[in-house]
Every structure is written in structure tokens, then in C-alpha cells.
Amino acid sequence: MSDRRIDSTDRLAATLDMLARLAAFDTESVKSNLPLIADVEHYLQAHGVDYVKVPNAAGDKAALFATIGPSIDGGVILSGHTDCVPVAGQTWTSDPFTLRRDGSRVYARGACDMKGFDALCLAMVPEFQRADLKRPIHILLSYDEEIGCRGPLDTIARFGVDLPRPGIAIVGEPSLMEVADAHKSITTYRTIVHGHEAHSSKAYLGTSAIEVACALINELYSLADELKTDGDPSGRFDPPFSSIHVGIIHGGTARNILAKECTFDWEFRGLPNVAYDTAVDHMNAQIERIVAAKAPDPTKRASVETHAHHPVPGLNPAPGSAAESLALKLSRRNATITVSYASEAGQFQQAGIPTVICGPGSIDQAHQPDEYIEIAQLAAGVEFMRRLVTELS
């Protein structure tokens, strides 16, 4: 696609053009995002924008950090991810990687979550450049948000080292342009139980991995019930407590063989003030008791291993923070909201950068077949960015 229309003074048309450009790349999280990043590099080079590419360890994905304005600390970073969820198994009425406009909406995978925000930031580049910015605007496009928010971490680690340290972070996850200052943490786990096979007619000769796994899962759900009574009194979160969920269980060979192995995948979503390892610590504390109860013979006892994916920290409310004050002013809102999903916002906050979420579109449309974003939401995003330019000039 030519960059001609991207230079247009009509930022909404430019945003739609850029969204079509980004949506054309299949950046499902299991695939590389490098073709999309290369295309964005070409766009930034055409506009003379300084940027740094930050590859992952494998070299098959990369984040991109661009700066418009003075290369100094204290600017505003606009953070969005480039990866999207799969379309396999979903029924789409059009090609998910070709932007389709129908009335007041545009449809494509990632249109809402969150290439719409990415397109908005990139389409605003010429307007950012024309302004006399006293503080910089940074754009961070990351990867792997949908599978653990790992993409921004290497870039965040370089803030104040060889990259300018932003003073405020705005994460553009879909929030209907409301300002969100809180969400739960999420950590996902895979627990593997190794048992001892035996014929089911003489179960005492072995230990069923499934039986041990069920006992561990019962412990997790017992803890989940306890967490319900120790929830958040503010009522901001839905549900207003930390939660545990076991999503997949797999194990066994045959109905008359004690299972040699059983695996279960589970998650913990914690209120921002609850340690993300609360659930796994509780389960680990029960393992020795459970395996001993299931197999008095020490030689027949099961063993248990649990692997955690990278934890995604929660976003803690910080009333009156620089990020909250700025975003409320730019969005013309009077109060903040809480969102149900997790994001990289907590990673910026943990790095000491005041952070909020504010982006176009509704999370209700994310991950759905025929995912869409309202054009009016992108238009509201343009106005938000224009006010940001005024604020930083």
C-alpha cells in the first residue's frame, strides 16, 4: 500500500488505511511478526522517524520502539501489541486478514485487539512531527501479548539505559476510550503428575496420576472458595475476588490401568494486591501430604512438577498519578474504570512508570469471529492524540 494517503491531513482516513495495512499481516501469536515490523520500519523510514528494533531471543519476533520529538526522558509512551489470536475454527463472513468496511464498522482480525490502536498511533506520526513537541511521544509495538505479555519486557529493561525513560505509559487496549487504572494479574500453569501404572483390579500395586491430580485440583478449588470471602470491598472488579480456573485435564491410557501421567492446565487471576504465586504456593504446600496419603508405600508415590508461564502483573490503582491525570484530561472523562482482562500495563507500572489503559474499541468484540471496531472509536482516538500533541508542545 502506498504511503501517499498516510500523509493526508485526514487522520481518520489515514488510520483506516493503516489499519488495512496492518490487518493484512497474519500475526497470530505462534507466528512471526517480523513481516509486519519490516513494513512499519519502511513507513517510519519514509517519515524520517528514529526507531529501535528489539528482537526476541529466538530472533523470530521483534518489538519496535519509535520516538518523535526530543530524545529525552519524561515523555509519553503509547504501547500496543502486534500479535493476535487465531481464526482457526471460527466462522467469518469475510477474509479475516482483509479489512472490510460495513456502515459504521470495520472488520478484520485484530481490528479491535489491537491493531486499531497501533494504526491510530502510526497514522498520527505526521501530525506528531509537525508539532513543536517539548516532550517526546514514543510508540512501542510489541509481540506475544496474547500468550503472556512477554514482548515489551526487553524494551522496558532498556529505559534509562540506552533508550529514553518515559514519564507516562498509555496502553491502548480496547476500553471504549475510557481510562482504566486497574486490572488483575494472571499466571498460567501446567502441572504434571507422574504416577505408577498397575492393573485397576489391584490398585494398591500402583498410584493413579489422575487420582493425585484430582486431589490437587480439589485443593485449588478449595482455595478458590476461600478467596471469594477475601475479596475487594471496592466492588471495582468483576468478580470482586481472586480466582482459580482449571481449563484442561489430560491423562491415562485405558480405563483398567492406573494412569501413569496426568496433566492439567490452570490459571490464577489475582487482585492487584494479591501475590501472583498465592495459588501455586498453596498447592505446593499440599503435595507431600496428598502423595503420601494416596500411596503409603514410598516407592509407589507419585511425583508432581508445575511449570509457570511468565506471570502478567496486575495494574494497581494509583489515584492522582501523572498518567491518570493526563489520560482523564485527554479523554475528557471524570473517573477511571477497571477492566477484566490483563495487559502489559502492570509491567510498565512495576518499572516505576505511571500507567493507564485507554484505547479505542470494546473488548467484547475481541477474539470473536467477524471482530470489528466502530469507526467512531477511531475518530475519538484521533482527537485524544491531538490533545496529547497540544499537551506536550
N, C-alpha and C positions, 0 to 999 in steps of 0.2 A: 504494500500500500504506500502511495506517495505521502511525503510529509507536508505537501502543499496545504491541505486543509487543516493540519495540525497547527500551522502558523496563523490561522484565521483568528480574527478578533472575537469570533463567536465561540466562546469556550465550551458551551454545551454541545454544539456540533462537533467541536474538536474532541470532546470527551467521548462522544458516541463513536467517532471514527477510531479513537484509540482503543476503546473497549472492543470494537470489532477486530482490531489488530491483535489484541492480547488473547481474546477468546478463541482465536483460530489455532492457538497452540494447545495441544493436549498435554497438560501439565499435571495429570494425576500423580499423586504423591509417590507412587512406586516408579515413576518415570523421571527422566532428567528434565530440568527446567532450562538447560543451557541454550537451546534454540530461542526461547523467549528472551532470556537475558541478553543474548547476542543482538537481537532485534532492538531491544531497549538501548543497548550500547550505541548502536547505529543512530538511533534517534537523538540521544544525548550528544553524541559527537557532532551531529549536524547542527545542534544548537550551541555548541561550544561549552557544554556543561562539564565541570570536573566530577569525576566519579572514581570509586574504587570497587573492584570486584573481589569478593571474599568467598573463595571456593570451600567446599566441604573437604573432609579428609580423603574421601574417595575420588574427588575431582569430577564427579558426575553431576554435581549441582553447585549452585553459587548464589550468594546474596549480592546485592548491588547497593552501594551507598553513594548517593549523589548529593552535591552541595551547590546551592545557588545563593549568592551573596558572599559576604566576607567569611574567610575560613578561620573563624574564631569560636571559642566556647560560648555557650549560653543561648544558642538558637533553638529552633523548634524542629523536631524530627517527626515526620509523617511516616508511619510504619504500616506496611501491608504485605501480605504473603502472595506468592505466585502460584502455589500448588492448589489443587482442587481434588474433590472426591471423585470416585469412579462413576461412570454412567452405565456400566455393565449391569444388566438385569432390570434397568429402568425403561419405562415406555415413554419415549419422547415423540412429539409430533413433528419435529424438525431436527435437522442436524445439530447436535449439541455444541459443535465447535464452529458454527456459523451464526453470527449474531442476527437475530430475526426481530424486526420491529412489528408490533401489532398494537395499534392505538397508542395508549399512554405507557406501554411497557416494551422492554427489550428482553429477549430470551437468549440464553446460552449457558453452558456450564461455567460457573464462576462469575456470572454477571452480577450476582448479589454478593457472593462469598468467594473472593472479594476483589475480583478484577475491576469491578466498577470503581472502587476507591483508588486502585492502582492507576486506572485510566484517568481518573479525575486529577490526581497529583501530576501525572506526566503531561496531560493536556494543559495544565496551568503553568508549565515551565516558561513559555514565552512571557506570560504576564508577570511571573516572579522575576524574570530577568529585566523587564522594563522598569521595575520598581527600584527605588533607591533604598535597598534593604540595609538597615543598620545592624541587624542580627540575621544570621543565615537561616534558610529553610533547607532542611535535609530530607531526602526521600530514601527510605530503606525498603527495598523489595527483597523478601526472604523466601525460604523454602521450608518444606516439611512441617508447616503449622498443623496440618490435619493429622499428623502422626507424631505429635509430641512437642511442637513449637521449638524445634532444635535450630531452625535456620538463623535466628537473629543472634545467637549466643556468641559466636566468634567475632561478630562486628561489635557487639556491646563491650566485649573484653578489650577492644582497641580504643574505646572512647577515652580521651585524655592521654593516650599513649602516642599513637600516630594518626589518630582521627580526632576532629573536634568533639568536645563533650557537649551534647545538647543539654539545654536547661529545662526543656519540657518535651514530653513524648505524647503524641496523639496517635493512637492505634485505630485504624479505620474500619474495624469490624462493623458489620451492619447493626445499627442501633436506631434507625429512623432519624438520624441526626440529633438524637438525644445524647446527653453527656452521661456516660456510665462511669462510676468511680469504684465499682466493686464487682468481683465475681469469685467463685470458689476455685480452689486448687483442684487438680486432677492428677492422679497417679494410676497407671495401669500395670497389672502384674500378670505373670504366668507362673502358676505353682504346679510342680511336677512331683507326684508321689510314686515312689518305686516300692512295689510290694514283692511278695514271694508267691509264685504260682503253685497251685495244688488242685486236686480234684475237689469239686464242691461237695462231694459226699463225705469227705474228711477235711473239712475246712480248717481244723486245728493244726494241720500239717503246713499251712502257709498263712499268708496275710494278704487280704484283698486291698489293693491300692485304692479301689473305688470306695470301700468301707472307710478307710482312713480319710480319703478326700471328702467324703460326706460329713465326717465328724468335724473336719476343719472348716468346711463351708457353714455348718451349723454354728460354729463359734463366731464366724464372721457375721452371720445374720443376727446372732445374739447381741454382738457389739452394736450392730446397726440399730437394734431396738433401743439399746441404752443411749445411743447418740441422739435419738429422737427426743429424749427427755432433757437433753442438754443442748438445746438449740439456740438460735439467735433471737433475742427478745425484740429486736427492732422490727421484725416482720419484713425486712427488705428482700430476703432470699426465698426462693420458691424451689424446693421445700425449705423451710426455715431451720434446717439442721444438716449436719454432715451425713453423707450416705455411702452405702456399700452395695455393689451390684456384681453378681457372678453371671457372666454372659454366655460362656461356652464351657461345656464339660465333655471330655472325650476319654474313653478308656475301655479296657477289657478286650478279650479275644473271643470268648464264647460264653454262653450262659452257664455252663457247667465247669468253668475254670476260674479260679480266683484270679482277679486281674493283676497282671504284672506291673501295669503302669496306668496312671490316671492323671490327666492334665486338666486344669481349669483356669480360664482367663477371667480376671475380675478387675474391678476398679474401685478407687476411693475418691470421692469428691468432698473436699473439706471446706468448711467455713474458713475465711481468711486467717482467723486467729487460732486455727487448729493445725497442729503439726501434720504434714502430709504423710508421715510414716506411722501415724497413730494406729491404723488398722493392721498393717503388716507386723508392727511390733507386738500387737496383741496376739495375732495368730502365731507368731514365732514363739511366744511365751507359753503357748499351749501344746506345742508339737511334742515335746518329750513326754508329757502326761498322756497324750492321746495315743501315740505309737506304743507306749508301754502297756496301756490298757487293752489295746487290740491284739497284742502278742506278748504274753508273759515270757515266752522263750526269747531271750535277747537275740539269738541267731536268726529269728524269723521276723524281726521288727522291720517295719517299713522305714524308708528314708525320705526326706522331703527337701526340695530345693525351690526357691522362689526367685524369679528374675523380674526386676522392675525396669520398666521403660523410663525415660527421663521424666522426672516429675515436673509438672507445669504449676508454678506457684500461683496462689490466689492474688487478687488485686484488693488491697486493703483500702477502705475509705480514708481519705485524707482531707477532711473539710478545710476549705480555705487555702488549699495548695495552689501554687502558681498555675499548674495545669488545669485544675478545676476552674479557677477564676477566669483564665483566658478562654477556655472552651465554652463556658457558660456565656461569656460576653459575645464570642463569635457566633454561637448558635442561637443567641437571643432566648436563652432558657433561664428559668429561675431556680431550678432544682436538678439534682442528679438522679440517676436511676441505677438499678442493679441489673446485670444480665445473667442469664442462666448458664451460658457457655463459658469455656476457658479460652484464654488468648495469651499472647506474649506480653501483655501489659504488665503482668507481675514481674517479668524478668527485667524490664526497664526499672520498675519501682525498686526491686532488690538491688539494682546497681546505683540507687540513690537519685534517680531521675523522677521527678513528679510526673505522673502518668494518668491519663484517662482514655476512655474509648469513645470515639464519635465518628460514625461513618454512615454512608447512605445505604438504604435498603433495609429490609426486615429479615431477621434470622429465620423467620417462619418459612421463607422461600428457599433458604439454603439447603443444599444436599437433595433437593427434590427433583423429579423429572420435570422438564419444562421450567427450570429455575429462571426467575426473572427479577428485574429491578424496575421500579417505576422511574420514568424519565424525570418526573418532578423531584424525586430524591436526588438525582444527579444535579439538577438545577440548583437545589438547595445547597448541595456541596460546593458548587461554583461560588455562590455568594459567601459561604463560610470561608473559602480560600481567599476571596477578595478582601474580606475583612481581616484575615490574617496578614495579608500583604500590608494593609494600612497600619496594622498594629506594630509591625516590625520595621516599618520605614521611618 
